Amino acid sequence: MRQLIWLRSDLRVRDNSALAAAMAAGPTVALYLLSPGQWRQHDDATCKVDFWLRNLTELSSALGRLNVPLLIRQAPTWDEAPQVIAKLCRELRVAAVRVNEEYGINEQRRDQAVARRLDEQGVAFHGYLDQLLFQPGSLLTQSGGYFKVYSQFRKLCYQRLHTALPPLLPTPAAQAPLALASDTVPAAAAGFSPADETLRQLWPAGEASAHERLARFADEQIDYYQDARDIPAQPGTSQLSAYLAAGVLSPRQCLHAALQVNRGEFDGGNNGVVTWINELLWREFYKHILVGYPRVSRHRAFRPETEALPWRDAPDELAAWQQGRTGFPLIDAAMRQLHATGWMHNRLRMVVAMFLTKNLLIDWRVGERYFMRQLIDGDLAANNGGWQWSASTGTDAVPYFRLFNPVSQSQRFDPQGRFIRHWLPELAGLDDKAIHEPSRVRGGLFDALDYPRPIVDLGHSRERALAAFKNLPPLHQEAS
């Protein structure tokens, strides 16, 4: 019986749950839907769509070696997915459609609509756990709810991992050739231009590139991850997030690579490895939050009482933040890194998010959306979780009275100004002290820098943010 694997955020052949199940069940055909209208609704970045398509091209070749044809169909929005897939199933006489599960509210509604439509014509629809280590709903509190505190979630994850480590799935053997040719993967999608060559070189496509990056990180950097991850001028992070978001790598592959370095230990041994595994579990935690608390998929605060915060409408300050012209070098360097690479160092994501939401008191949703429109690794769960953490509106978020000072963060994590000098060459001539606060440089010397003065007073803006949170009215009933 012919099988159809509908590919989404799982662009690989190795350790692919739905692909393995499909090819074990019968002759398999792969499908990818181009949905540029939906991608625009989700604020997906141009560089991210380019990355998907480049990985899809690489995946087409890998599937070809398994004799699995890849078909490309148009479904401009997901409302059209049921009709498009049902039509293809009739044409190919497909018995079952197999997918790896996705967890946003729109993704779940899409899959439910497709399953209903296929059921009408006798086609089965099967979903598989793939982009997570644990099925949402399988890790619950003693009262039966989803965890709201990461440390408690992590503790149960460790218990389950010690009991049963999620195995890696072997790549299926090639099937007998089918009388069906693969479609050509387009170089660009409607409304999304190709990325420039510099950015493409920063993020090479394909499983081979992803595994090479994972292996290099595990061999050379993971031992020092606990300390090096906070230094933006060093290559201290794995930079695998784009590959995880597109499903070119699975979290199981990352976990097994880390455990191999640490002799099978999750919560002991090498501190760098344990810290990195904990970051994988933060990713897991935020995706479980999407399912357990669907309001976060609806642009709602996890903590409903914070919906009453008096966010400011400050278009000039927002534009300065977006353009990297705030007068705070670490903020501006981080934003320029984002624009040039489609990626930002994780500590800097927290610093710039806290600056926007606390020092400027601009709604976290504005920043969340802007990031999604820039990020090559844009992921609803991680991006929303990070922004709400920084804004103190989210689950297990930073306390509202804790504000990262961008000057002291700069002095602490970029003490020689190496990161700042790279992205703000206009400040390269300043000494290691002045580069963190160029506004303190005297008169004419500052004017010669072609760099703006700070757009906000950190002390006054901190007091404004604290007052906004302290004056929130109590909320007696939690929204769903």
C-alpha positions, -999 to 999 in steps of 0.1 A, spaced: 0 0 0 15 33 -10 25 57 17 29 95 17 53 113 40 43 149 43 75 168 52 74 200 73 100 209 99 118 175 95 141 180 65 163 149 69 164 112 61 184 101 92 165 95 124 132 106 109 103 89 126 76 94 100 100 85 71 111 53 88 74 43 96 63 51 60 91 31 43 85 2 67 48 2 57 51 3 19 63 22 -12 67 58 -1 64 92 -18 74 124 -1 55 157 -3 64 193 6 39 221 5 49 256 -4 28 279 17 42 315 13 10 332 24 10 312 57 47 319 62 41 356 59 13 353 84 38 336 108 64 364 101 89 339 88 121 355 78 133 357 42 166 341 52 147 313 70 126 304 40 157 305 18 174 281 43 143 257 42 144 256 4 182 250 3 178 222 28 149 208 8 171 207 -23 197 187 -4 169 165 11 156 158 -24 190 143 -34 191 122 -2 156 109 -8 166 102 -44 192 78 -31 164 60 -12 143 60 -44 117 82 -27 104 108 -51 98 143 -36 67 161 -49 63 199 -45 27 213 -43 13 248 -37 -9 255 -7 -5 293 -2 -22 291 32 -28 260 53 -66 263 48 -59 248 14 -38 219 27 -67 194 31 -78 198 -5 -43 197 -20 -33 166 0 -66 148 -6 -63 154 -43 -27 140 -44 -38 110 -24 -65 102 -49 -41 106 -78 -14 84 -63 -38 59 -46 -22 66 -12 -33 44 17 -18 65 45 -3 99 51 25 100 78 37 132 95 60 142 123 40 162 148 41 200 151 28 219 181 16 254 174 -21 260 175 -23 267 138 -2 236 130 -24 214 151 -56 228 135 -41 223 101 -33 186 108 -67 180 123 -84 194 92 -62 173 69 -69 142 89 -107 148 88 -106 153 50 -85 122 44 -108 101 66 -137 110 43 -119 92 15 -105 63 36 -69 75 39 -53 70 73 -34 99 89 -6 90 114 15 114 135 48 107 151 69 121 179 100 135 162 110 171 171 109 164 208 123 138 232 90 134 251 54 135 239 35 166 252 12 154 279 35 126 290 54 148 315 29 163 340 28 176 375 14 155 404 -19 174 400 -20 164 363 -11 197 347 17 209 324 48 221 342 52 259 346 86 257 363 115 246 342 136 230 370 107 207 380 102 198 343 139 191 339 140 169 370 113 146 355 130 146 321 162 133 338 142 106 355 126 95 322 159 96 303 176 74 329 148 49 325 145 50 287 168 69 264 150 78 231 168 57 205 182 69 172 163 54 142 184 39 114 182 54 79 158 32 59 172 10 31 165 22 -4 131 10 -17 124 -3 -52 123 25 -77 89 41 -84 77 52 -118 74 88 -105 99 116 -109 108 142 -82 98 178 -87 124 205 -89 127 225 -57 122 262 -65 151 286 -57 127 310 -40 91 312 -28 66 339 -38 73 371 -18 106 357 -4 139 366 -21 170 344 -20 195 351 8 228 367 -2 258 345 -7 276 356 25 246 345 47 243 312 27 280 305 35 274 311 72 245 286 71 253 258 47 224 235 39 220 197 43 224 170 68 261 166 61 268 202 70 246 199 102 264 168 114 298 183 107 288 213 128 275 190 156 306 169 155 329 199 156 310 214 186 311 180 205 348 175 198 361 210 203 338 232 222 312 214 244 337 209 272 339 247 277 302 254 269 292 264 304 316 293 305 322 301 268 284 303 259 281 338 275 310 354 256 296 367 223 331 373 208 339 336 211 324 307 191 312 292 224 277 281 213 268 253 190 250 274 164 228 244 157 195 262 163 187 268 126 192 231 119 170 220 148 143 245 138 142 231 102 145 195 114 178 190 96 190 177 130 168 159 156 171 165 193 178 128 197 209 132 175 220 161 196 214 143 229 233 112 218 262 133 206 264 150 240 261 117 259 289 102 239 312 129 251 300 126 287 301 87 289 264 85 291 259 110 319 229 135 319 233 153 351 269 147 362 304 146 347 313 173 323 297 206 332 297 218 297 278 188 284 253 190 312 247 227 306 241 221 269 217 192 276 198 216 299 195 240 269 180 212 248 155 206 276 146 244 277 137 240 240 116 209 250 100 228 278 88 257 256 73 234 231 54 216 258 41 250 270 27 256 235 5 225 239 -4 229 276 -11 266 274 -23 274 238 -28 311 247 9 317 240 2 307 204 -24 334 203 -1 363 211 -12 363 247 9 366 278 15 334 298 8 354 329 -26 370 321 -23 397 347 6 412 327 -18 420 298 -26 451 318 9 465 316 10 501 302 32 494 272 45 526 255 39 536 219 74 549 211 80 546 173 113 566 173 128 545 201 116 513 185 132 523 152 165 531 170 164 497 187 157 479 154 184 498 135 211 493 162 212 530 170 203 531 207 236 545 219 243 514 239 271 495 221 262 460 232 226 464 221 235 480 188 262 454 180 238 426 187 211 440 164 236 444 137 247 408 141 211 398 137 206 418 105 238 405 90 236 368 99 200 360 107 211 349 141 219 364 175 240 351 204 216 338 231 228 360 259 224 390 237 189 379 228 180 383 265 198 416 268 182 433 238 148 418 247 150 431 282 161 465 270 131 468 247 105 455 272 119 471 304 140 501 296 118 512 267 86 496 281 76 485 246 53 455 242 72 422 240 50 411 211 65 439 190 100 425 196 90 389 192 75 397 158 105 417 147 129 389 157 108 363 138 111 384 107 149 384 110 158 350 124 171 321 103 163 299 134 129 314 141 108 290 161 75 300 177 81 282 210 117 292 216 112 328 204 80 334 223 94 317 254 126 338 253 107 371 248 82 364 276 110 353 299 128 385 293 96 406 296 86 389 329 53 379 313 61 342 307 63 309 325 92 307 350 103 341 338 130 364 352 115 384 381 102 418 369 127 437 392 157 421 375 169 441 346 201 434 327 221 466 325 235 467 289 266 486 301 275 462 329 266 432 306 290 446 280 318 451 306 313 416 320 309 395 288 328 416 262 355 432 285 379 440 256 351 451 234 360 426 207 324 418 198 315 455 198 344 465 176 335 438 151 300 451 146 305 488 154 336 497 135 329 534 142 339 527 179 369 506 171 393 534 181 380 537 217 399 521 246 385 491 265 368 512 291 352 539 269 339 514 243 312 503 267 299 539 273 311 561 244 287 589 256 311 595 284 338 605 259 343 643 260 326 667 236 343 669 203 358 634 205 323 619 209 309 640 180 336 626 157 324 590 164 293 592 142 275 573 170 242 583 188 239 593 224 218 569 246 181 571 238 171 565 274 184 570 309 189 535 324 181 546 359 149 564 352 137 538 327 143 511 353 122 529 379 95 533 352 94 496 345 94 486 382 64 510 388 45 495 359 48 460 373 42 470 409 9 487 399 -5 458 380 -40 449 393 -43 414 407 -59 387 385 -79 361 404 -87 337 375 -62 324 350 -71 326 314 -69 296 292 
